[in-house]
């Protein structure tokens, strides 16, 4: 604080520098207030007496250990700092590892090991692909071609971008889709004529891409790993298998309904300042023609990325390919980009480490909640409130819990802690197990509240078009919209399609 005012005396004695008085950096009270709010929440929970145990419907006791309670305290600290961005989000990620080590929540070796989890490296590889597409010019070609098709109306540009994003998530992981779409959207936004200045159009374009990537990813098993995990629990507990095409059959109307509703959502909350960009189509055609034929680097980059996508997609159908780690496969593309001279050391130093550290911290937070038993304790307590409720209330409560948890921890972990308990409770309330699994998968795929909820959120944030606070604020109505769609699916859409919703109680 003293440093922030250190130049005040010098400015007062120099008439030629009167303007410097206005340059004195003002104290950011909001930052300091929410920094201490986070520390206060951590202290209250961390130093509170032991919390009572949770009991599942079978009477099994789940004790909240001191480490579990401390994990919940850290959960509140990190959430407050991330939402109000009191520090760069990557630095908050580092804080998560540091607090775990210094307060003995988990050993430092475990806390910091998660920072190099394969999922974090997958995000690193996805960002590198985006950088390559931008550097060689592929994204500009794709952007110009799409603008040639959708035209000059900004509402149709929104729709075109959202539809392409959703379609791609049917074939590849939504993280890779976001990394692919991000540089394409940068090229499109450059033609909007506002430079790098944040605009409603920019906010809607990038936040919309992140939201729609989640909506599209629920439709097939290729969009994310969470589907495989949920169906594995279903088969283990219920003794029946849900096929790839059965999942797509029930998810297709829900996923695409969300895509078009989100388009309407962003047209309302972020209606572009310009309804039309005159001459955009003609300009896009001219720019596309000026790029000439495909360069050698464009061809090489395209072949490498298509090869990686084909390998990752075939893993779902060819058992012999399944043992290969997805992050390792994706990082092969990173190595080849440098081997072939497409990228150099300057490109490596330009990697957005703030985003990578954000996700590294989020992974460490998620594993902390999971390994200390705090996440399981939360799930048992939450679902216990609704074990005597109407079946519809129980399904919605379970879906809402997954929605909240998937914003803080891996959606796979959110599924893993809530679906098994829900499947055990469901028969006693007359709820068919299918509706439990599908409702959980819908909300697990769409973390609209926090940047750490999914990689597409963090990738979109790199555009600097919106703050984490704006993302949270507009994520609330989007999440309410999502819950309404889940309710509609449970009550109307899935029963009309033949899904069993209720069963006789034992």
Buried (B, 14 or more C-beta within 10 A) or exposed (E): EEEEEEBEEEBEEEEEEEEBEEEEEEEEEEBEEBBEBBEEBBEEBBEEEEBEEBEBBEEEEBEBBEBBBBBBBBBBBBBBBBBBBBBEBBBBBBBBBEBBBEBEBBEEEBBBBBBEBBBBBBBBBBBBBBBBBBBBBBBBBBBBEBBBEBBBBBBBBBBBBBBBBBEBBBBBBBBBBBBBBBBBBBBBBEBBEEEEEBBBBBBBBBBBBBBBBBBBBBBBBBBBBBBBBBBBBBEEBBEEEBEBEBBBBBBBBBBBBBBBBBBEBBBEBBBBEBEEBEEBBEBBBEBBEEEEEEEEBBEBBBEBBEBBBEBBBEBBEEEEBEEEEBBEBBBBBBEBBBEEEBBEEEBEEEEBBBBBBBBBBBBBBBBBBBBBBBBBBBBBBBBBEBBEEEBBEBBBBBBBBBBBBBBBBBBBBBBBBBBBBBBBBBBBBBBBBBBBBBBBBBBBBBBBBBBBBBBBBBBBBBBEBBBBBBBBBBBEEBBEBBBEBBBBBBEEBBBEEEBEBBBEEE
